[in-house]
Amino acid sequence: MTILVKKIFRSNILTAMIVLLTCLIIILGILQEVFTAQLEKQLKMEASFVAAAVEKEGIGYFEKLTKDNDRVSLISADGTVLADTQADINELENHADREEIKEAAESGTGHSVRYSATMTEKTVYYAQKLENGDIIRVSTEQYTLLTILLLMSQPIAILIIVTVVLSLVLALRVSKRIVDPINKLDLDNPQDNDTYEELTPLLRRISYQKKTIEQQLKETQQKQEEFRIITDNMSEGFIVINEQLKILTYNQSALKLLGAEVETPDNILKLSRSEVFREAIHKSLEGEHSQAEMASGDRCYSIISNPVYDADGNIIGAIIIIIDITEISKREQLRREFTSNVSHELKTPLTSISGFAEIMRSGGTDEATVIDFSNSIYDEAQRLITLVSDIIKISELDEGTISYEKEEVDLYTLSLEIAARLSAQAHEKKVHFAVNGEKAEIMGVRKILDEIIFNLCDNAIKYNKENGEVTVSVINNEKSVIVSVTDTGIGIPAQQQDRVFERFYRVDKARSKSIGGTGLGLSIVKHGAMYHKAQITLESKENIGTKITVCFPK
């Protein structure tokens, strides 16, 4: 039985039992009253007969009465018992104070009822006054309601058992019949049901909610279709997976870019055997943002993978974006080749110009002219030499042709040395320069590390404000060493922050030209960090300052 059927069943049984007991008590009470009235009527008739006989025959009539009959007593006006059919008159007390005697003496007849000490029996008395003032009293005993119940306990118990069994059967049938229309409700068409009127508001509400849910499902399906159309028309690949590597959604571009032969993929690892691709996925499922480049044939792809978290911060999957960067890669390759070629072509003549400029500065012609030209030639030559030097550094880092050996380098001590070298420049710009931190050693190429920190500090001074500040912080953690350079300078616009590490890219070309520089400083920082497998982060706000952090793994 269902819970509802059980509740209705129990309610029906309880109601039936209450009704049964109530009716039983009422019926017995009514019968008791009927029997008592009939008994009183009988006693009245008997008293009349006895009174008439005593009036005619006198007290001798009592000799004709037996003990088997109802008890009959003759009582004088003063309450003395003159005769009694069932007791010795000498042992009976005066009856003048008895209720029925007093009532008969006053009105001619009297009636009373007295109960036994156990309340199981009661005695009904009826008295009638004779012409001579004596009183005839007739009494008989009658069972009380409690006695009747005790005497009838067996038939009553049988009646209750039969009633209970019948009630159980009927209650169960009635309960099922009540619930059956509810079980047969057609919830797909709530308002078409022919059932209890009381359920109409509920069915209306269900119908309303059904229509609302259908509308929401329709809108959701529409949005899903829009999402599918958008993603299918993306040139970039798009894949969403759960933490078990099962593909939840994807677009056709992803399969095309990866060259997957599976029509309906279920596991993302089936799409590509590339180690770079698999490593990017595993990193994202471990909570790391991953961005890596993957080569496939003559094409080059950027794999961007990010973890997906639930409301409690648990990783539940990842989103993978695949971008074809072949053209970008080719342009970068051409730029690297150009940089390599031009650096070798320019270094020798530029070094010669620098030498001639030094000679001219020593005199020989018109002193003022020589000095003027020599200074210009020298400055330009130095600038070009710096440019070539920077180009060569980037080229070496790109090609991995660094000839230096790695050694233990204390980045805190190195930062102090760089601060000392730049102190004059900072003083001239009225910039306060500070180095904070502790001893922090890593394995690296000292020259490259010097270039990284030097370029960061040099930029922080160049693009600072007068009376500004530059702070270098070196933090030694268990797994890494973090070097951050913070300035209070002009800052970098948000829309240009992603490009500042590109070669020759300048945020403000006019300003950069006035303060000098080759436009390769941050590119050297980027490639030097990549050489040491370090991560770079940039935080900047215009007119507030810039913070660049490099995290070196130990």
N, C-alpha and C positions, 0 to 999 in steps of 0.2 A: 504493500500500500504506500502511496505517496504521503508526504507530510500533510498536505491539505486534506486528503481522505481520512487520515488518522485523526486529525483535529475535529473534523465534522463527526466522525464515528464516535469519538469520546464524548463530544457534546451531546449527541443523540442518546447515548447510553445513560449519561448522567441525568439528562432531562427525564428519560423514561423511569429511572429509579426514583427520582424525586416525586414524580407524578404518582407512581405506584404506591409508595409509602404514604403519601398525602391522602390519596383516595382510600386506602385501607384504613387509616386512622379515622377519617371522616365517616366511612360506612359503619365501622364498629361503634363510633360515637352515636350515630343516628339510631342504630339498632338498639343500643343501650337505652336511649331515651324512649324509643317505642315500647320496648319490653317493660320499662319502668312505668310508663303511663298505663299499659295494659294491666300490669300487676296492681297498681293503685286502684284501677277500676274494679278488678276482681276482689280486692280486699274490701272495697266499699260495699259491694254486693253481699259479700260474706258477712260483713259486720251488720248489715241490715237484717239478713236472715237470722243471725244469732240474737240480735236485739229483739226481734219480733218473738222468737222462741222463748227467750228469757222473760219477756213481758207476759207471755202466756203461761209458761210452765214454771217460772221461777228459777232459782239457782240450781234446782235439781237437773236442769237440762244439761249441765256440764258433765253429768255422769255418762251422757250419751256420746260425748265427744271423745275421740281417741288422740293419742300422741302423734299419730301419723298425719293428722290434719294440721293445718296452720295453727299456730299458737293463739289461744283465745284467753283473755283475762277479763275478770269482772272487778272493777275498782270502785270503791265508794267515793262519795263526793269529797271526803277529807283525804283521799289518796291511799287508803288502806286496801290491799289486795284481798278481795273476798273469795276469788276462785281463779285457778290457772290450770290449763290443760297440760302443761309440761314442767311445772315447778311446784315445789312445796311452798304454800302461801306463808307458812311460818318463817321461812328463810328469806322471804322477799322483803325488801325495804319499802318505805312509803314512796308512792309514785306521784305525789301531788305536784312535784317540781318538774315532771316530765313535760316536754313541749306539747305533745299531742293531747295529754290529759288536760293541761291548762287551757289549750285551745278549744277542746270539746266542752269543758265546763263553761266556757264563756259563750261559744257560738253554736254548740250542739254537735259539731264534728271537729275532729282534729287530725292533722297529718304531720309526720316527721320521718326523717331518714337518719340512721346512725351507722357509722363505719366501725369495723373491727380495728384492733390495734395494728394489725399488719396491713390493713387497707386492701385485703384480698376479698373481703365479704362486707356486705352492707345489709342492714335490717330495715325493712319498710313497715311503719306503724300507721294504723288507721283506727281512730276512736270515734264512738258515737254515744251520745248522752241518752239515757233512758228517762222515762217519765218520772221515776222516783228520784232522779238525781244521780243514780249510779251510772257508771260509764263502761261500755263494752269496748274492749280493744282487741283488734286482730292484727297479728304481725307475721311476717314471713321473711326469710333470708333470700338475698339475690347476689349473684356473682358481680364483682366490679369489672371494669374494662380491662384492668391488669390481669385479673384471673381468667377472663375470657381469652386474652392473648396467650396466656400460658397454656390453657387447655387446648387452644387451637394452633399451637406452635407448629405442629407437624404439617397440617394442611396448609397453614400460611407459608411455611418453608417451601412446600411443594409448589404452591402458587407462585412464590417469588422466583424459584428456579426456572419454572416454565416461562414466566414472564421475562426473566433475564435472557434465557436462550432465544425466545422469540424476538426480544428487543435487539439482541446481537445480530440476528439474521436480518431483521428489517432495517436496523441502523446501517449495517454494512451495505445493503442494497441501496438504501436511500442516499448514503454518502457517495457511492459510486455514480448514482444517477445525477446527483448534484454536480459532481466534478466532471462528469463525462462531457457535457457541452463545452466546458472550459478547455479540456484536453483536445477537443475537436476544432478549436478555433483556427481559422485560416489567417495566419498573421501576414501572409503575403497580400491579402486583400482584407484588411481589418474591418472596414466599414460594410462589407458584404455579409458579415456573420449575423445569423439569427439566433441570438442568445439572450442572456439576462439583461434587463434594462439597466441594472446597476453597473454593468461592464461597458456601457456605451461611452462614458467619458474616457475610460482607459483606452478603448479601441480607437477613439478619435485621436488621442494623444499618440498612440503607436503609429497611426496612419500619418500623422503630421511628421513625426520623427523619421518614419520610413522615407517620406518624400524629401525631407531635409538631407538624409544620408545619401539618397540616390543623387540629389543635386550636387552634394559634396564629392561623391565618387565621380560624377560626370566632369566636374571641374578639375579634379585630380587627374583623371585620364587625359583631359585636354591639355593640362600642364605637362604631363608626361610625354604626350605626343609632340608638344612644342619643344620640349627639352630634347627629345630624340631627333627631331628635324634639325635643331640648332647644332647638336653635337655631331650628327652625321654629315653636316656641311662644313664642319671645322676642318681646316687643313692640318691642325695639330691632332695628335692622338690623345684619347681620353679614356682612362680605365679606372674603375673603382673596385676595390677588393675588400674582403673582410680579413680578419686576423688568421683565418685558416687558408688564405691565399685563393679563396674562391672568388671568381669574377662576378660582381653584382651587376655592373653595367659597363658598356664600352661603346665606342663608335667604330665605324668601318675604317676610318683613317688610321686608328691604332693598329689594326690588323695589316693594313696596307704598308704602313711605315716599317713595321717589324717583319714584314714578309711572312706572316703566319699562314700556315696552310690549313689550320683548323677553322671550320666554318662556324661552329658554335662552341667556343672555348669555355671550359669550366674552371681550369686552373691556370693562373697567370704564368707559371713557370713553363707551360707548354708553348708559350708564344715566342720565346727567344731563349737560346742557350748561352747568350752572352753573359760573362761573369760580371761585367759592369752593370748590366740590367738587373741581374739577380741580387747583387750587393746593394743596389739602390733600394730595392724593394725591402730587403731584410733590415736595412737601416731605418727606413720609415716605420716599419712595424716594431722597431725597438724605441721609437719616439724621436728619431732624428730627422731633421730636414736634409734631404739628399739631392744634390745636383751634380750630374756627371755627364761626360760626353762618351758616346758609343759609336764606334765605326762599324758599318755593315756594307761590305762591298766598296763601292766608290762613294758612298753616302756617309754623312756624319750626322748624328742625332744628339740632341740634348735631352737627357732623362731627368725630369724633376719629380721627386716623390716626397709627399708630405703625409704625416700620420693624421688619422682622424680620431677624435676623442668623444666619449659620451659625456653626459652631464656630470658624472662622478670623476671625470679625469682619466678614465681607463681607455686604453687604445683599442679601438674596435675595427680598425681597417686602415686603408691608405688610399690616396688619390695619386695616380701617376699621369703626368703629362709628357708626351713625346713630341718634340719639335725638330723639324728638319733644319739643321743649321749648316748644311753643306755649303751654300753660297757664302754665308758669313765666314765659315772656316776657310774657304778658298781665298776670300778677300784678306783675311788675317794672314794667311800663308804668303800671299803676294806682298803684303806690307812687310812681313818679316824678311822676305827675300830682298826687297828694296832697301830695307834698313841695313841688312848685312852688306849688300853691294856698295851702297853709298858711303857707309862708314869706312870701308877699306879704301875707297877711291879718294876720300877727302882728308884722311888723317895725315898723309905725308905732306901735301902742299900746305895744309893749314899749319902744320908744325914749322915748315919753312917760313911762312909769313910771320909766324910768331918770332922766329929767329931774326929775320930782317928787321922787324919792328924793334927788337931789342938793340940791334946795331944802330939803327937810326936814332934811337933815343940817346945814344951816347954822343951824338953830334956829327959834324962833317959838312953839312950845308948850313943854310940859314937856320940858325938855332931855333927861332920861334916856329918856323914852318915845319922843320924836322920834328920838333917836339910835338907839335899839334897833330901832324899826320901819324907819327909813330904811336902816339897815345891811342888814336882812333883805330889804327891797324891792330895794335896790340889788344885792345879791348874786344874788337870783333873776332880776332883770331882766338882769343881765350874763350869767347862764347861758343865759337864753332868747335873748338877742341872739346869743350864740355859737352856739346851736343853729340859729337861723334863718340865721345867716351860713354855717354849715356846710352846711345844706340847700340854700341858694342856690348854694353852690360846686359841690355834686354835681349839682344840676339843670343848671347852666351847662355842666358837663363832659359830662353825658349828652346835652344838646341841641346841643352844639357851638356854643354862642352866646358863647364867650369873646371878649371885645372887645380883649384884649391882643395886642400884636404880639410876635413871636419875636425874640430877640436872643442874642448870644453871652453865655453865663453860665458862670462858673468855679465848678463845684460844690465844689471844695476851699475856695475863699474863702467861698462861701455857707455851707458847713458850719461854718467858723470863726465866722462872724457869728451863726449860730443857737446855737452852743455858748456864745457870750458872752451871748446873751439868756437862755439857760436856766441859766446858771451859778449864779444865786441859788437857783433851784428845786433844782438838783442839790446845792448846799451844804446847803440846808435838809434834804434827804433823806439827807445824808451819802453821796452817790454820787460817785465819781470819774469825771469826764468827760474824754475824750481824743479828739483828731482826728488821724488819720494819713493820709498820702497826698502827693499832688503836684498841681500845677496841671492841671485837666482841664476844658476848655471844650466845651460843646455848644450847639446852637441850640435855644432853648426859651423858654417864658414864665417869667420870673423869679419872679413871684408864685406860680405853681402849683408850681414846683420848690421854692420856699421852704416851701410848705404840705406837700409830700411829706416833705422831710427833717425839718421841724419836728415834724410829727405822729409820725414814727418815733422821733425823739429824746425827745419829750415822753412817749410811751408807755413807752419804755425806762427813763425816770426814775421815772414813776409806779408801774410794776409791778415795780420793782427791790426789792432787799433793802437793809437798812441796811448801809452800808459796802460797797455793791456797786460795780460798774463799768459804764460805758457807753463803747463805743469806736466811733467813726465812721471808716471806712476809705474812701478815695477812690482808685481805681486807674484809670489812664489807659492803655487798650489801643489797638491799632491801629484796631480797628473799633468800639469801644464804650468807655463810661465806666461803671464799676461802683461804686455806692455801697452800702456795707453798714453796718448799725447792729446792734451786738452788745451784749447786756446779760447780767448774771448774776442775772436776776430769777426770778420764780415759774414762768415757762415756760407753755406752752399744751398741754393734753392732746392726744394724737395724734388722737383722734376728733373734735376741734373745730377742728383747724387749717384745714380746708377752708372753714369758715364765718366766720372772724374778719374777712374783708374785706366781709361783708354789712353793709348799713346797720342800725344800731341793735343789732347783735348783740353781746352781752357774754358772755364766758366765765364770769365770776363777777359776777352782777348786784349782789350785796350789797357786794362789795369795790369794784366800779366806782363805785357810788353814793357810797361813803365818800370816795373820792379824787377824785371829780368826773369831768367828761368827758361828751360827748354820745353816744358810741357810734358816731360818724361819722368818727373820725380815720383808721382804716385804710381805710374806704370811699373817703375823699378821696384817700388814697395810691393806691389801686387805680385810680380813675378818672383821677387825674393822670398815673399811669404809662401808662395806655391812651392818653391824649391825646398823650403823647410817644412812643407805640409802644415803650414799655419793657417788659421782662419782670421779674416779681416772683417770688422764691423765698423760702420760709420754712423755717427749720430750728429746732426747739424741743424741749426736754425739760423735763418738770416738775421744779421745784426746782433746775434747773441753769442755764437761761437760754434766750434766744431770739436768733436771727440772721435779720434780714430784709435781702435783697439786691435792689437795683433795678439792672437793666442797661439803660443808655440807649444806643441806637445813635447813631453819629455821622452 
